[in-house]
Amino acid sequence: MLTPQLIDSVVNSLPIQGRIMLRLLLLQYLDVPPEDIDYMAADRPDPRLQAGGKLQTPYVSHEALQGITDRVAQYRTHVRKKRERAWLQIECLQKLIAVTESLQTLSEDLLVSQFGMDPESIQELKKAARTAIPKPALRELNQRWERDEVTEEDYRKKRLCLECQYLVRKIERERKRLGTAQREFELANSTSLQDHEICQIWGIPAGSLAARKIKYLHQYLQGLETQVRSSRPSGEETPSPPVDLWKETWSTLARQPIQRSVAVYDGLEGTEAALLDKLAMFAAGTFSEEAEGRFWLSLGQDSRPAAEYGATPHSLFALQKLYAILNEMDSSRETLQEELLARVSPVPKAEPAKRLEEDKAAELKLGEMGEHVLRSFMGESHSDLQGRR
């Protein structure tokens, strides 16, 4: 029924106070032009007049205009970044779920084709995934491999069973996170500024704001209903059911593309290189289960802990980089199978002996000064004394 162009035309047809009110209520979708800022600066009560003074000509300082501009930009950044953050989380989680489901399907296929497990045993393995304790089982398996108590084929089979259970749990966690992100996205799409926030931007009392809000919201809905009725076909006689035009306004504007912001690194994980390494590990699924949950919470937090009211929210740099990494990731079946096999393969046993030999060959050799100090401690040998004589 509605379009963004129709909503914009109805807002522009309102008086200037009505235009400002609707643009502030729909701040995450509509911009506030400079003429609205000039009007708000001149419209706010002047404390000099309240104290009994008289002004011959109205005067608006540059500081007042800049203050309103800064507050509009602050609230606009907050509401738009909140919507973009939820959208990025949804996109990243959908890609992660697709990769994890492919890995989980590959693990089941490998257990059937290479290790001869029947589908019933795999289903029992998946049912026990929630109650499984992976760390002790993995530690015991690695110890048995070091003691030569298990063959390489048996190691891969048992390790693949543990990996299959891990992927089952990972899919459940990611689906729960996706549901939470979708609810946050729906809430961000339909949340307007509160009255006290609009009062802080405009600088008018709460009573005046409430009266103007009721008045111009009613005018906007009336104008919108008139435009909708005029756009109906002339031959339509059956009355349509009543529609909440204010709710439809939010739904229509929410279907517009997300306005992407330019994010910079804000110090998460210490350095940018460390953050990118962790993002690559998170995308590949090589994080431990405990560290994965903490890291995802750090990516999605909206505000800084113990921050002041109105402080700059967290940057979207990490989520944008994760989105780019997932887009560039090779998720073909062959690549995922190679990665899965490398993940479940044991550490070769020849490496420790080889490393020990290299360490022995790379022993430090004493220089001239070192030999002189050692000779001073040990004393001169009998052959050296005879040679001197």
Sequence and secondary structure as in RCSB ss.txt:
>XXXX:A:sequence
MLTPQLIDSVVNSLPIQGRIMLRLLLLQYLDVPPEDIDYMAADRPDPRLQAGGKLQTPYVSHEALQGITDRVAQY
RTHVRKKRERAWLQIECLQKLIAVTESLQTLSEDLLVSQFGMDPESIQELKKAARTAIPKPALRELNQRWERDEV
TEEDYRKKRLCLECQYLVRKIERERKRLGTAQREFELANSTSLQDHEICQIWGIPAGSLAARKIKYLHQYLQGLE
TQVRSSRPSGEETPSPPVDLWKETWSTLARQPIQRSVAVYDGLEGTEAALLDKLAMFAAGTFSEEAEGRFWLSLG
QDSRPAAEYGATPHSLFALQKLYAILNEMDSSRETLQEELLARVSPVPKAEPAKRLEEDKAAELKLGEMGEHVLR
SFMGESHSDLQGRR
>XXXX:A:secstr
   HHHHHHHHHTS HHHHHHHHHHTTTTS   HHHHHHHHHHS  HHHHTT   SS    HHHHHHHHHHHHHH
HHHHHHHHHHHHHHHHHHHHHHHHHHHHHHHHHHHHHHTT   HHHHHHHHHTTTT  HHHHHHHHHHHHHTT S
 HHHHHHHHHHHHHHHHHHHHHHHHHHHHHHHHHHHHHHT    HHHHHHHH   HHHHHHHHHHHHHHHHHHHH
HHHHHTS TT  S      HHHHHHHHHHTS           TTSSHHHHHHHHHHHHHT S HHHHHHHHHHHH
  S TT  TT     SHHHHHHHHHHHHS   HHHHHHHHHHHHS   THHHHHHHHHHHHT     HHHHHHHH
HHH   HHHHHHH 
